[in-house]
Amino acid sequence: MNMNISKSDYLLADYLPAEVLILIQEDDFKLGELLRYTLLDLHLKKVLLIKPKYKTSRGKTRTYLYVHSGPAIENYSYLPHEGIFIKPFRINRIKIQVKQLAKIVRRDSGGPLSYVKRMLWKSEKLSNCFVRNPLTWFVGKVKLKPNGKLIADRLSAELDELNNIIPELLETDPQSAAMILRSIGSNMYLLSNVDWSKVQELKEYFKPEEFQDFTAAAGCGGCAIFTDVGSDVFSHGDFGGFDAGGDFGCGSSCSGCSGCGGCGGCGGCGGCS
C-alpha cells in the first residue's frame, strides 16, 4: 500500500485534542481528559516539556514527572484553554511536578463548565458549534448546533477509521502509518487501538528529535521520557491529579457541571459557520 497523505486528508489535522473531545463527547466530557491531552499537545509542540526525575529511597527508585518550559514557549501564541498551563512557566523559569501542575490548572480552570465556556469555546473553530442560549447555560448543558454535530460526526468517523487502519499499516506499510499520524498531530493520542511499541518501527521516517518527541509523549516502551512509565502515559500516578475531585456526568439526571468520556461516530463534513 502506497498512500500519499496530506494534511487536508483528515479534518483531525485542523483541531486540537481538547477541541476534538468536546465536539465528540458533547455533554459527556471529562475535564481531566481535556487537561491531560492539552498538556501532551503542548509537550509535542515543545512549548512545555515533560521530563522524568528519579529518586531512590530505601532501595526503591521512583519516577516523578516534571514539566519544564520548552524552547517554543516564548513565541507560542496560546489559546485561552492552553494559557492556564503556560502562564506559570512564562512568569518564572521553574519546573513543576505534573501532579502539582494538575492541581494548579484544575483550580485555574474554574471547573468543568467554566473551562469549556470561558476558555475552550473561545477557539475560533468552536465559536459557532455549540448552542449558547440562556437556558442551556443555566442548566449546565453542552449542546451542539446541527453544523457542530456534522463536524463531530466526521471527527468521530475519522478516529474510528484510523483505529481500524493504523494497526494494519504499522505491520504492512509503516511509512504510510507515520505520515498519517504526523498529519493529525497530537490527536494520534486519542486513538485507542494503537500498539505504541510498534511506533519504534517508524523511526526512519522522522528526524531524530522529532521522533523522540513523537514517541515520548505516546509512552512508547524504550523511548526517552516515559520508559519507566509503561505503554499508557496516564497510568503514571502523577497524572491522577487531573481527575482529583472527580468529574460528574451532565446527562439527563444532572443540571450542573462536568462529564464523562468516550468517542464514537460516523460521517459528516467540516467547518462551523
MARTI-197689 format. One record per residue (C-alpha): residue in one letter; x, y, z. Coordinates in nm, 2 decimals. Last residue first. Layout:
- A,X,Y,Z
...
END
This chain:
- S,-2.03,2.85,1.04
- C,-1.85,2.55,1.18
- G,-1.63,2.38,0.93
- G,-1.62,2.02,0.82
- C,-1.83,1.73,0.69
- G,-2.02,1.44,0.83
- G,-2.00,1.06,0.86
- C,-1.99,0.83,1.18
- G,-1.92,0.83,1.55
- G,-1.77,0.71,1.87
- C,-1.55,0.86,2.14
- G,-1.60,0.82,2.52
- G,-1.58,1.02,2.84
- C,-1.76,1.16,3.13
- G,-1.90,1.49,3.24
- S,-1.85,1.83,3.41
- C,-2.11,2.06,3.57
- G,-2.46,2.10,3.69
- S,-2.82,2.02,3.60
- C,-2.78,1.65,3.62
- S,-3.00,1.34,3.57
- S,-3.03,1.39,3.19
- G,-2.66,1.39,3.14
- C,-2.40,1.61,3.29
- G,-2.18,1.34,3.43
- F,-1.96,1.41,3.74
- D,-1.59,1.47,3.71
- G,-1.39,1.37,4.01
- G,-1.23,1.57,4.29
- A,-0.89,1.50,4.15
- D,-0.90,1.38,3.79
- F,-0.61,1.59,3.67
- G,-0.42,1.48,3.98
- G,-0.41,1.12,3.85
- F,-0.14,1.22,3.60
- D,0.13,1.20,3.86
- G,0.04,0.84,3.93
- H,0.15,0.71,3.59
- S,-0.12,0.52,3.42
- F,-0.18,0.83,3.20
- V,0.12,0.76,2.98
- D,-0.01,0.41,2.90
- S,0.27,0.20,2.74
- G,0.48,0.20,3.06
- V,0.60,0.47,3.30
- D,0.96,0.36,3.32
- T,1.04,0.44,2.95
- F,0.82,0.75,2.96
- I,1.07,1.02,2.86
- A,1.32,0.88,2.61
- C,1.16,0.59,2.44
- G,1.21,0.22,2.53
- G,0.84,0.15,2.57
- C,0.63,0.41,2.40
- G,0.46,0.65,2.64
- A,0.30,0.83,2.35
- A,0.45,1.16,2.45
- A,0.79,1.00,2.42
- T,0.71,0.86,2.08
- F,0.65,1.19,1.90
- D,0.91,1.39,2.10
- Q,1.18,1.13,2.02
- F,1.08,1.10,1.66
- E,1.10,1.48,1.61
- E,1.45,1.49,1.76
- P,1.58,1.22,1.53
- K,1.41,1.35,1.22
- F,1.13,1.11,1.13
- Y,1.06,0.83,0.88
- E,1.34,0.61,0.99
- K,1.20,0.58,1.34
- L,0.86,0.43,1.23
- E,0.95,0.09,1.36
- Q,0.96,0.23,1.71
- V,0.59,0.30,1.67
- K,0.54,-0.07,1.72
- S,0.56,-0.04,2.10
- W,0.27,0.21,2.06
- D,0.03,-0.06,1.98
- V,-0.26,0.16,1.85
- N,-0.62,0.07,1.91
- S,-0.74,0.36,2.14
- L,-0.65,0.65,1.91
- L,-0.69,0.98,2.10
- Y,-0.31,1.00,2.12
- M,-0.30,1.04,1.75
- N,-0.49,1.37,1.80
- S,-0.15,1.51,1.90
- G,-0.06,1.57,1.53
- I,-0.31,1.45,1.27
- S,-0.07,1.47,0.98
- R,0.21,1.31,1.18
- L,0.00,1.00,1.25
- I,-0.10,0.97,0.88
- M,0.26,1.01,0.75
- A,0.39,0.76,1.01
- A,0.13,0.50,0.92
- S,0.20,0.55,0.55
- Q,0.57,0.48,0.61
- P,0.49,0.18,0.83
- D,0.32,0.00,0.54
- T,0.24,-0.36,0.63
- E,0.26,-0.40,1.01
- L,0.21,-0.04,1.13
- L,-0.04,-0.01,0.84
- E,-0.26,-0.29,0.99
- P,-0.27,-0.12,1.33
- I,-0.33,0.22,1.17
- I,-0.63,0.10,0.96
- N,-0.91,0.03,1.22
- N,-0.83,0.28,1.48
- L,-0.78,0.53,1.20
- E,-1.13,0.47,1.06
- D,-1.29,0.51,1.41
- L,-1.09,0.83,1.47
- E,-1.20,0.96,1.13
- A,-1.57,0.87,1.20
- S,-1.55,1.06,1.53
- L,-1.41,1.37,1.35
- R,-1.68,1.34,1.09
- D,-1.96,1.31,1.34
- A,-1.83,1.60,1.55
- I,-1.81,1.82,1.24
- L,-2.17,1.74,1.14
- K,-2.28,1.78,1.50
- G,-2.13,2.13,1.51
- N,-2.34,2.22,1.20
- P,-2.65,2.10,1.37
- K,-2.57,2.30,1.69
- L,-2.41,2.10,1.97
- K,-2.52,2.11,2.33
- V,-2.31,2.15,2.65
- K,-2.56,2.18,2.93
- G,-2.52,2.35,3.27
- V,-2.89,2.41,3.34
- F,-2.84,2.79,3.33
- W,-2.61,2.79,3.02
- T,-2.85,2.57,2.83
- L,-3.14,2.80,2.92
- P,-2.96,3.13,2.85
- N,-2.88,3.03,2.49
- R,-2.53,2.92,2.38
- V,-2.58,2.62,2.15
- F,-2.25,2.50,2.03
- C,-2.05,2.49,1.70
- N,-2.03,2.86,1.63
- S,-1.71,2.96,1.81
- L,-1.56,2.61,1.81
- K,-1.30,2.66,1.53
- E,-1.23,3.02,1.65
- S,-1.13,2.88,1.99
- K,-1.30,3.09,2.26
- W,-1.51,2.78,2.34
- L,-1.22,2.63,2.52
- M,-1.17,2.92,2.76
- R,-1.48,3.07,2.93
- K,-1.73,2.80,2.82
- V,-1.53,2.48,2.84
- Y,-1.32,2.57,3.14
- S,-1.62,2.72,3.32
- L,-1.82,2.41,3.26
- P,-1.55,2.18,3.40
- G,-1.44,2.39,3.70
- G,-1.28,2.73,3.74
- S,-0.99,2.62,3.51
- D,-0.75,2.80,3.74
- R,-0.80,2.54,4.02
- R,-0.78,2.24,3.78
- V,-0.47,2.41,3.62
- I,-0.29,2.44,3.96
- K,-0.38,2.10,4.09
- A,-0.26,1.93,3.76
- L,0.06,2.13,3.79
- Q,0.12,1.98,4.13
- K,0.08,1.62,4.00
- V,0.29,1.70,3.69
- Q,0.57,1.82,3.91
- I,0.66,2.18,3.84
- K,0.98,2.31,3.69
- I,1.06,2.68,3.71
- R,1.17,2.96,3.48
- N,0.92,3.20,3.64
- I,0.65,3.41,3.48
- R,0.64,3.24,3.15
- F,0.63,2.90,3.32
- P,0.32,2.98,3.53
- K,0.14,3.12,3.23
- I,0.17,2.82,3.01
- F,-0.07,2.57,3.16
- I,-0.35,2.81,3.24
- G,-0.30,2.96,2.89
- E,-0.39,2.65,2.70
- H,-0.76,2.69,2.73
- P,-0.72,3.06,2.63
- L,-0.53,2.98,2.31
- Y,-0.16,3.02,2.30
- S,0.05,3.22,2.07
- Y,0.39,3.04,2.11
- N,0.69,3.27,2.06
- E,0.84,3.24,2.41
- I,0.73,2.88,2.48
- A,0.89,2.71,2.18
- P,1.21,2.61,2.36
- G,1.02,2.43,2.63
- S,0.93,2.53,2.98
- H,0.96,2.24,3.22
- V,0.70,1.99,3.35
- Y,0.81,1.72,3.59
- L,0.73,1.35,3.61
- Y,0.84,1.15,3.91
- T,1.00,0.81,3.88
- R,1.07,0.61,4.19
- T,1.37,0.41,4.28
- K,1.35,0.17,4.58
- G,1.65,0.08,4.79
- R,1.53,0.27,5.10
- S,1.48,0.59,4.89
- T,1.59,0.65,4.53
- K,1.45,0.94,4.34
- Y,1.44,0.96,3.96
- K,1.32,1.27,3.77
- P,1.13,1.23,3.44
- K,1.07,1.51,3.19
- I,0.76,1.66,3.04
- L,0.84,1.95,2.82
- L,0.63,2.26,2.76
- V,0.60,2.46,2.44
- K,0.79,2.18,2.26
- K,0.49,2.12,2.03
- L,0.47,1.76,2.14
- H,0.47,1.88,2.50
- L,0.19,2.13,2.44
- D,-0.02,1.86,2.29
- L,0.05,1.63,2.59
- L,-0.06,1.91,2.82
- T,-0.38,1.96,2.62
- Y,-0.45,1.59,2.63
- R,-0.43,1.58,3.01
- L,-0.65,1.89,3.05
- L,-0.93,1.78,2.83
- E,-0.92,1.43,2.98
- G,-0.94,1.57,3.34
- L,-1.24,1.79,3.25
- K,-1.44,1.49,3.14
- F,-1.69,1.53,2.85
- D,-2.03,1.37,2.84
- D,-2.23,1.68,2.73
- E,-2.05,1.70,2.39
- Q,-1.83,1.39,2.37
- I,-1.73,1.43,2.00
- L,-1.71,1.81,2.00
- I,-1.56,1.85,2.34
- L,-1.30,1.58,2.26
- V,-1.20,1.72,1.93
- E,-1.14,2.06,2.07
- A,-0.94,1.92,2.36
- P,-0.73,1.73,2.10
- L,-0.65,2.03,1.89
- Y,-0.83,2.06,1.55
- D,-0.72,2.11,1.19
- A,-0.54,1.78,1.14
- L,-0.85,1.60,1.26
- L,-1.02,1.70,0.94
- Y,-0.81,1.44,0.77
- D,-0.69,1.44,0.41
- S,-0.60,1.81,0.43
- K,-0.27,1.75,0.60
- S,-0.16,1.54,0.31
- I,-0.13,1.16,0.29
- N,0.01,1.00,-0.02
- M,-0.05,0.63,0.03
- N,0.15,0.34,-0.10
- M,0.00,0.00,0.00
END
